[in-house]
Amino acid sequence: PEKDPEGFQEIRRAYEYLKDKESRNDEETIELRIPSNPLGRKMMLQIEECMDTQNYSLAIRTAEEAITYFG
């Protein structure tokens, strides 16, 4: 969070979104800005790709990795 507070918050919101996927409607979409940090951007794009292909476990692992890195 100290290195990139905005990127951390974006990744944290994505993680919370994925973690709570069972309680939301399928029509909802992630509306997060792509982080400016290159690694954060890569992770966010991977999460979005995983969501598109319904690979939720990889999306969650990626979000957790991002939280560890940026946390």
C-alpha positions, 0 to 999 in steps of 0.5 A: 500500500505504501508504494502504490496506494491507489493500485493497492486499493484497486487490486483489493476491490478486485479481490473482494469482488472475486471473493464475494462472487457467489452473492452478487448477480452475474450481470454485475461487472468489474468497473475498476481502472487499470493500475498505472504500475506495470505489474499491477496492470498485468495482474489486473488484466490477468484477473479480468481475463480469468473472469471472462473465461470463468477461471475464478480460482486463478483470478483469486490467486492472482488477486491474493498475489497482488495483495501480497506484493502491494501489501 
